[in-house]
Amino acid sequence: MSQAASATVETAPSNRLALAALILGGAAIGGSPIFVRLSEVGPMATAFWRVALALIPIVLFSLIKGKDAGPKPEKLSDYGLLVLPGVILALDLAAWHLSITMTSVANATLLANLAPVFVTIIGFLFFRAVVTRLFVIGLALALAGVVILKGGPSAFGNGDLAGDGIATVAALFYAVYILAIGRLRSRFDTIRIMLWSTASAAVTIFPLALAFEDQILPATAYGWAMVFGLAFVSHAGGQVAIAYALAYLPAAFSSLTLLLQPVVAAILAWILLSEAIGPMQAIGGAVVLAGIMIARRG
């Protein structure tokens, strides 16, 4: 997979570091369902704290970097481009959390994981990205692994049509978010992009949290620990790592890290929630990883 329009030419060591960041970022985001499940507040409020609290380490790191944070936005259009990914991410989180309440978790997870498909199609149609046959095979194999991980095709028969549609829209939003970040990385530093996009995401999702949630603030220290963990690990850690990698790796391949989420979530649920991992889950996880490795070669 080649995408010269959105990935700058870098040295081999940078590519290896970017791949490591991509994998770690995908793993960090994979822990988000556990934090969301254990959160004391509703899904919209949790989504707000996810981005609002993530601003703490992002702002601190931005202040530390100072003038080393790369070019600053100069025109109004620059500010608009930096804000846009955050608005899209807020819509993605809102649609994803809403879909979980309307359809089965299995359906919501599978359909939200269609983002790499949308990234590949959009990149091919609008950005002249070259899609190899080997990459398509790897993508299809990774998606098949997610289906196996979730219990096979029979697990997706109890959904709701409207909820399934919203989950698919969430996947489209995430695809556009990844592509937008990828385009910006050719012009701006990672921390500058994440500062603007995270702030705009918080501003966008706050009114949705007020409209849909009866309780915004966690009631206990444990509840605050969950939203801080979601913000610091999954967003400030995961999304920042993926944004960094997008300067060196194609957006379509980078979006495949979304497919690591159900694998990591299953492992964490086994460790933290004592949820058993059966043979089908183990096979599904292995198939997902094999698909990603094949796609990388493509």
DANORGI-V346466 format. One record per backbone hydrogen bond with DSSP energy under -0.5 kcal/mol. CO is the residue of the C=O (numbers start at 1). NH is the residue of the N-H. E is the energy in kcal/mol with one decimal. If there is no record, write none. Layout:
co;nh;e
CO;NH;E
CO;NH;E
This chain:
co;nh;e
2;130;-1.8
3;6;-1.3
3;7;-1.2
11;15;-1.9
12;16;-2.2
13;17;-2.2
14;18;-2.7
15;19;-2.3
16;20;-2.1
17;21;-2.5
18;22;-2.5
19;23;-2.3
20;24;-2.6
21;25;-2.7
22;26;-2.4
23;27;-2.3
24;28;-2.5
25;29;-2.3
26;30;-1.6
27;31;-0.7
28;31;-0.9
29;32;-2.0
31;34;-0.7
31;35;-1.6
32;36;-2.8
33;37;-2.4
34;38;-2.0
35;39;-0.7
36;39;-0.7
42;46;-2.6
43;47;-2.0
44;48;-2.0
45;49;-2.5
46;50;-2.0
47;51;-1.3
48;51;-0.5
48;52;-3.0
49;53;-2.0
51;55;-0.7
52;55;-0.9
53;56;-1.5
53;57;-0.5
54;58;-1.6
55;59;-3.1
56;60;-2.1
57;61;-2.5
58;62;-2.1
59;63;-2.4
60;64;-2.0
61;65;-2.3
62;66;-2.1
65;68;-2.6
66;69;-1.5
67;70;-0.7
69;189;-0.6
75;78;-0.5
75;79;-1.6
76;80;-2.1
77;81;-2.3
78;82;-1.9
79;83;-1.9
80;84;-2.2
81;85;-0.8
83;86;-0.7
83;87;-1.6
84;88;-2.3
85;89;-2.6
86;90;-2.4
87;91;-1.9
88;92;-2.2
89;93;-2.8
90;94;-2.4
91;95;-2.5
92;96;-2.7
93;97;-2.6
94;98;-2.2
95;99;-2.4
96;100;-1.5
97;101;-0.9
98;101;-0.6
98;102;-0.7
99;102;-0.9
99;103;-2.6
104;108;-2.6
105;109;-2.5
106;110;-2.4
107;111;-2.7
108;112;-2.0
109;113;-1.3
111;114;-1.6
112;115;-1.0
113;116;-0.5
114;117;-0.9
114;118;-1.7
115;119;-2.7
116;120;-2.2
117;121;-2.4
118;122;-3.0
119;123;-2.7
120;124;-2.1
121;125;-2.5
122;126;-2.9
122;127;-0.7
123;127;-1.3
123;129;-2.3
129;131;-0.6
130;2;-1.5
130;132;-0.6
132;136;-1.8
133;137;-2.3
134;138;-2.4
135;139;-2.6
136;140;-2.6
137;141;-2.4
138;142;-2.5
139;143;-2.3
140;144;-2.2
141;145;-2.1
142;146;-1.6
143;147;-1.9
144;148;-2.3
145;149;-2.7
146;150;-1.8
147;152;-2.7
148;151;-1.8
152;155;-1.9
153;156;-1.8
154;157;-0.9
160;164;-3.0
161;165;-2.2
162;166;-2.1
163;167;-2.1
164;168;-2.0
165;169;-2.1
166;170;-2.2
167;171;-1.8
168;172;-1.9
169;173;-2.5
170;174;-2.4
171;175;-2.1
172;176;-2.3
173;177;-2.4
174;178;-2.5
175;179;-2.2
176;180;-2.5
177;181;-2.5
178;182;-2.4
179;183;-2.2
180;184;-2.0
181;185;-1.9
183;186;-1.0
184;187;-2.4
184;188;-2.8
189;193;-2.2
190;194;-2.7
191;195;-2.0
192;196;-2.1
193;197;-2.8
194;198;-2.2
195;199;-1.9
196;200;-2.3
197;201;-1.9
198;202;-2.1
199;203;-2.2
200;204;-2.1
201;205;-2.4
202;206;-1.6
203;207;-0.7
204;208;-0.5
205;209;-2.2
206;210;-2.2
207;211;-2.0
208;212;-2.2
209;213;-2.1
215;42;-0.7
220;224;-2.0
221;225;-2.3
222;226;-1.8
223;227;-1.7
224;228;-2.6
225;229;-2.4
226;230;-2.3
227;231;-2.3
228;232;-3.2
229;233;-2.5
229;234;-0.8
230;234;-0.6
230;235;-1.3
231;236;-3.2
233;238;-1.8
234;239;-1.0
235;239;-0.7
235;240;-1.3
237;241;-1.9
238;242;-2.1
239;243;-2.5
240;244;-2.3
241;245;-2.1
242;246;-1.6
244;247;-1.4
245;248;-2.0
245;249;-2.1
247;8;-1.3
250;254;-2.4
251;255;-2.5
252;256;-0.6
253;256;-1.2
254;257;-1.8
255;258;-1.8
256;259;-1.8
257;260;-1.6
258;261;-1.2
260;264;-2.8
261;265;-3.1
262;266;-1.9
263;267;-1.9
264;268;-2.8
265;269;-2.5
266;270;-1.7
267;271;-2.1
268;272;-3.5
268;273;-0.6
269;273;-1.3
269;275;-2.1
274;276;-0.6
276;278;-0.7
278;282;-2.2
279;283;-2.6
280;284;-2.7
281;285;-2.4
282;286;-2.0
283;287;-2.4
284;288;-2.3
285;289;-2.1
286;290;-2.2
287;291;-2.5
288;292;-2.2
289;293;-2.1
290;294;-2.2
291;295;-2.6
292;296;-2.1
293;297;-1.4
294;298;-1.2
